[in-house]
């Protein structure tokens, strides 16, 4: 057995690492990697432990609950046993990158389906033998459209929903339904350049770096806890189209990184911000 991960967070105190590793040792388990962090501002302890062994340790969480403070949050997970749905609109770069990486095993999950409010990406999805669902928003109020989306999503019951340039804003009700399970990608010009053509605006302002941010979706538009970010330098010689091409490159790599971090159980959220063990 491998790919087992423990997520533990609790108020910090002496001896926590010893108590955790002692429980694993008593079960004859081998620690493959161990990462911990203490938030000095809140005196809060966070630890990710990957371990392996010859049998399923059913009593690990029980014994850890007995050994650790009462306020401890403990979760055991197995990497690879996850499913995702990808939502997109018309742009292919993020969706195509995820499908390709997944086909080569770089993303430890099953992509159960692709959902789009347009039909342009159906051929791309079908090329990877992934079911495609067009759920048009035309002539529908937002909540009526989201009800149709929910019917498709809930049919698959995915662990996570990945927004690969899905250009629709969700209602708070939709976000709450899938709280902590929706990941989004956007260019890092926000909030300076809002609208359909941010790279044209960036070009006109003489921007010197372009970038992307992957984050969890909350009710506050594009303000959820950040998972991954990256930037690329540009200069006066770049046209608006060249900036857009470079932007698409960084968007797809940042989104793929965020999805991989999420699926490998490397992310904690504490006090509204992420702690990411890379």
C-alpha positions as CSV (number, residue, x, y, z in Angstrom):
1,X,0.0,0.0,0.0
2,X,1.3,3.5,-0.8
3,X,0.2,7.0,-1.5
4,X,-1.4,7.4,1.9
5,X,-1.4,11.0,3.3
6,X,-2.2,12.5,6.7
7,X,-3.4,16.1,7.0
8,X,-3.1,17.4,10.6
9,X,-3.6,20.9,12.0
10,X,-4.1,22.0,15.5
11,X,-2.9,24.6,18.1
12,X,0.8,24.2,18.4
13,X,2.4,22.7,21.5
14,X,5.5,20.6,22.3
15,X,5.8,17.1,21.2
16,X,3.3,17.0,18.3
17,X,5.7,15.6,15.7
18,X,6.9,12.9,18.1
19,X,3.3,11.9,19.0
20,X,2.3,11.7,15.3
21,X,5.3,9.7,14.1
22,X,5.0,7.4,17.1
23,X,1.5,6.4,16.1
24,X,2.7,5.6,12.6
25,X,5.7,3.7,13.9
26,X,3.4,1.6,16.2
27,X,1.5,0.5,13.1
28,X,4.7,-0.5,11.3
29,X,4.3,2.3,8.7
30,X,7.1,3.9,6.8
31,X,7.1,7.7,6.5
32,X,8.0,8.7,3.0
33,X,7.9,12.5,3.5
34,X,7.1,14.8,6.3
35,X,6.4,18.5,6.1
36,X,5.3,20.8,8.9
37,X,4.7,24.5,9.5
38,X,3.8,26.6,12.5
39,X,2.0,29.9,11.8
40,X,3.7,32.2,14.3
41,X,0.8,34.7,14.1
42,X,-1.8,32.3,15.4
43,X,0.5,29.6,17.0
44,X,-1.1,27.0,14.8
45,X,0.6,23.8,13.7
46,X,0.1,22.2,10.2
47,X,1.6,18.9,9.0
48,X,1.4,16.7,5.9
49,X,2.8,13.2,6.2
50,X,3.0,10.7,3.4
51,X,3.5,7.1,4.4
52,X,3.3,3.6,3.2
53,X,2.9,0.1,4.6
54,X,1.7,-3.5,4.0
55,X,-1.8,-3.1,5.3
56,X,-4.5,-0.5,5.6
57,X,-4.1,1.2,9.0
58,X,-7.7,1.6,10.0
59,X,-6.9,2.8,13.5
60,X,-4.4,5.5,12.7
61,X,-6.9,8.4,12.9
62,X,-8.5,7.1,16.0
63,X,-5.1,6.8,17.8
64,X,-4.1,10.2,16.6
65,X,-7.2,11.7,18.0
66,X,-6.3,10.3,21.3
67,X,-2.7,11.5,21.1
68,X,-3.3,15.0,19.9
69,X,-5.1,18.1,21.3
70,X,-8.9,17.9,21.3
71,X,-9.0,20.7,18.7
72,X,-6.9,18.8,16.2
73,X,-8.2,18.3,12.6
74,X,-7.1,15.0,11.2
75,X,-7.7,13.6,7.8
76,X,-6.4,10.5,6.1
77,X,-6.5,10.3,2.3
78,X,-5.2,8.2,-0.6
79,X,-3.6,10.0,-3.5
80,X,-5.1,8.9,-6.9
81,X,-8.6,8.1,-5.7
82,X,-10.1,11.3,-7.0
83,X,-12.4,12.5,-9.8
84,X,-12.8,15.9,-11.4
85,X,-15.0,17.7,-13.8
86,X,-13.5,20.4,-16.0
87,X,-15.7,23.4,-17.0
88,X,-14.7,25.6,-20.0
89,X,-16.2,28.1,-22.4
90,X,-14.5,28.5,-25.8
91,X,-10.7,28.8,-25.0
92,X,-8.9,25.4,-25.5
93,X,-5.5,26.0,-23.9
94,X,-6.2,25.1,-20.3
95,X,-8.6,22.3,-21.0
96,X,-6.3,20.8,-23.7
97,X,-3.3,20.9,-21.3
98,X,-5.3,19.2,-18.5
99,X,-6.5,16.5,-20.8
100,X,-3.1,15.8,-22.2
101,X,-1.4,15.7,-18.8
102,X,-4.1,13.4,-17.5
103,X,-3.7,11.0,-20.4
104,X,0.0,10.6,-19.5
105,X,-0.7,10.2,-15.8
106,X,0.6,13.5,-14.6
107,X,-2.6,14.4,-12.9
108,X,-3.6,11.7,-10.3
109,X,-7.4,11.7,-11.0
110,X,-10.1,10.7,-13.4
111,X,-11.5,13.5,-15.6
112,X,-15.1,12.3,-15.5
113,X,-16.5,14.9,-17.9
114,X,-16.2,18.3,-19.6
115,X,-19.0,20.9,-19.3
116,X,-19.2,24.0,-21.4
117,X,-21.8,26.6,-22.2
118,X,-20.8,26.4,-25.9
119,X,-20.1,23.5,-28.2
120,X,-16.7,24.5,-29.6
121,X,-14.6,22.2,-27.3
122,X,-16.6,19.0,-27.8
123,X,-14.2,17.6,-30.4
124,X,-11.2,18.2,-28.1
125,X,-12.9,16.5,-25.2
126,X,-14.0,13.5,-27.4
127,X,-10.5,13.1,-28.7
128,X,-9.5,12.1,-25.2
129,X,-12.6,9.9,-24.7
130,X,-14.0,12.3,-22.1
131,X,-17.8,12.8,-22.1
132,X,-18.8,16.3,-23.1
133,X,-21.9,18.2,-21.9
134,X,-23.1,21.4,-23.5
135,X,-25.2,23.3,-21.0
136,X,-26.1,26.5,-22.7
137,X,-26.8,29.7,-20.7
138,X,-28.7,31.4,-23.5
139,X,-32.2,32.6,-22.7
140,X,-31.8,31.4,-19.1
141,X,-31.6,33.3,-15.8
142,X,-28.4,32.5,-13.9
143,X,-30.1,30.3,-11.3
144,X,-32.0,28.3,-14.0
145,X,-28.7,27.7,-15.8
146,X,-27.0,26.7,-12.6
147,X,-29.7,24.2,-11.9
148,X,-29.0,22.5,-15.2
149,X,-25.3,22.6,-14.4
150,X,-25.9,21.0,-11.0
151,X,-27.9,18.2,-12.5
152,X,-24.9,17.2,-14.7
153,X,-22.3,17.8,-12.0
154,X,-24.2,15.8,-9.4
155,X,-24.6,12.9,-11.8
156,X,-20.9,12.4,-11.6
157,X,-20.4,13.6,-8.0
158,X,-16.8,14.7,-8.5
159,X,-14.4,15.5,-5.8
160,X,-13.4,18.8,-7.5
161,X,-14.6,21.1,-10.2
162,X,-11.9,22.8,-12.3
163,X,-12.7,26.0,-14.1
164,X,-10.5,26.0,-17.2
165,X,-11.3,29.5,-18.5
166,X,-15.0,29.1,-17.7
167,X,-16.3,32.6,-18.3
168,X,-19.4,32.7,-16.1
169,X,-19.8,34.1,-12.6
170,X,-21.5,31.8,-10.2
171,X,-24.1,32.7,-7.6
172,X,-23.3,32.4,-3.9
173,X,-25.7,29.5,-3.7
174,X,-23.8,27.5,-6.4
175,X,-20.5,28.2,-4.7
176,X,-21.8,27.1,-1.3
177,X,-23.1,23.9,-2.8
178,X,-19.6,23.0,-3.9
179,X,-17.6,24.9,-1.3
180,X,-13.9,24.1,-1.2
181,X,-14.2,22.0,-4.3
182,X,-14.0,24.6,-7.1
183,X,-10.7,25.8,-8.5
184,X,-10.4,28.7,-11.0
185,X,-7.7,30.3,-13.1
186,X,-7.5,33.9,-14.1
187,X,-4.9,36.3,-15.4
188,X,-3.1,38.3,-12.7
189,X,-4.1,41.7,-14.1
190,X,-7.2,41.7,-11.9
191,X,-8.5,44.0,-10.7
192,X,-6.6,46.5,-12.8
193,X,-7.8,45.2,-16.2
194,X,-11.3,43.8,-16.1
195,X,-13.2,42.8,-19.2
196,X,-13.1,40.7,-22.3
197,X,-9.7,41.8,-23.5
198,X,-7.2,42.3,-20.6
199,X,-4.1,41.7,-22.7
200,X,-5.0,44.6,-25.1
201,X,-5.4,46.8,-22.0
202,X,-2.1,45.6,-20.7
203,X,-0.4,46.3,-24.0
204,X,-1.8,49.8,-24.1
205,X,-0.5,50.5,-20.5
206,X,2.9,49.1,-21.2
207,X,2.8,46.2,-18.7
208,X,6.2,44.6,-18.0
209,X,5.0,41.3,-16.5
210,X,2.0,39.1,-17.1
211,X,0.9,36.3,-15.0
212,X,-1.8,34.0,-13.7
213,X,-3.4,33.0,-10.4
214,X,-5.1,29.7,-9.5
215,X,-7.4,29.9,-6.5
216,X,-10.4,28.4,-4.7
217,X,-13.7,29.9,-5.7
218,X,-15.6,31.8,-3.0
219,X,-18.5,34.2,-3.1
220,X,-16.0,37.1,-3.5
221,X,-15.1,37.2,-7.2
222,X,-11.5,36.1,-7.8
223,X,-10.6,36.6,-4.2
224,X,-10.6,33.0,-2.9
225,X,-7.5,31.4,-1.2
226,X,-4.6,31.4,-3.7
227,X,-3.1,28.0,-4.6
228,X,-0.5,28.8,-7.3
229,X,0.8,31.9,-9.2
230,X,3.5,32.6,-11.8
231,X,4.6,35.5,-14.0
232,X,6.5,36.0,-17.3
233,X,8.4,39.1,-18.2
234,X,7.3,41.1,-21.3
235,X,8.6,44.3,-22.8
236,X,7.8,47.0,-25.4
237,X,8.5,44.7,-28.3
238,X,5.6,42.4,-27.4
239,X,2.4,43.0,-29.4
240,X,-1.0,42.5,-27.7
241,X,-1.3,39.1,-29.4
242,X,2.1,38.0,-28.2
243,X,1.2,39.0,-24.7
244,X,-2.1,37.0,-25.0
245,X,-0.2,34.0,-26.2
246,X,2.3,34.2,-23.4
247,X,-0.6,34.7,-21.0
248,X,-2.2,31.5,-22.2
249,X,1.0,29.6,-21.6
250,X,1.3,30.8,-18.0
251,X,-2.4,30.2,-17.3
252,X,-2.3,26.6,-18.4
253,X,0.8,25.8,-16.4
254,X,-0.4,27.5,-13.3
255,X,-3.8,25.7,-13.4
256,X,-2.1,22.3,-14.0
257,X,0.2,23.0,-11.0
258,X,-2.7,23.9,-8.8
259,X,-4.7,20.9,-9.7
260,X,-1.8,18.6,-9.1
261,X,-1.1,20.2,-5.7
262,X,-4.8,19.8,-4.8
263,X,-5.0,16.1,-5.9
264,X,-1.7,15.3,-4.1
265,X,-3.2,16.7,-0.8
266,X,-0.6,19.4,-0.5
267,X,-2.9,22.3,0.4
268,X,-4.2,23.5,3.8
269,X,-6.4,26.5,4.3
270,X,-5.9,28.4,7.6
271,X,-7.4,31.8,8.4
272,X,-8.5,32.3,4.8
273,X,-5.1,31.7,3.2
274,X,-3.4,28.6,1.9
275,X,-0.4,26.7,3.2
276,X,1.0,24.8,0.3
277,X,3.6,22.0,0.8
278,X,5.4,21.6,-2.6
